[in-house]
Structures are given as C-alpha cells and as structure tokens.
Amino acid sequence: MGRGVLDGPGLAEIDISVFKTIPITERTRLLFRAEAFNIANRPNFGIPNFLIFSGDSISPSAGQITTTVTNSRQIQFGLKLMF
C-alpha cells in the first residue's frame, strides 16, 4: 500500500434559500427569508483513520471512518424591515 491511498467518500450537500418581499407602505417593505443547509440531511463522512500502529500495538480503528465533516440539517429564518 502506497502513501496517501486512503480516500474518503465524496461530499454532497444541498442548500436552499427562498425569500418574499412584502410591501407595507409606499416606502416600507418587509423581507422574509428562509434558508436550509444540508436539506437532505445527508451525512458526509471524513477520511478513514490512517493511524495503523499506535506505540507497540495495532490500532483497532485503522482504516475505519469515525467522523463526519459537515453538520446535520440546519434551518434559519429572518425578517428585515426596510424603510
């Protein structure tokens, strides 16, 4: 096995944003915004553990993926009053 041959799985994440502008008066508007990050809630796994030897023993997690590199689904809302 050569150096640097442990590749992790690919990354995929879908983000979405929608907004609506609501006129209140002639010069005043209200902007509503909704944003969602990682909308499919897909886990993106990190690279495999490349530490094979730990001191005198062999690491039991060698080659295993033990981390995720992105957050789970997050949704945020916002209101903005423009005048």
Buried (B, 14 or more C-beta within 10 A) or exposed (E): EEEEEEEEEEEEBEEEEEEEEEEEEEEEBBEEBEBBBBBEEBEBBBEBBEEEEEEEEEBEEBEEBEEEEBEEEEEEEEEEEEE
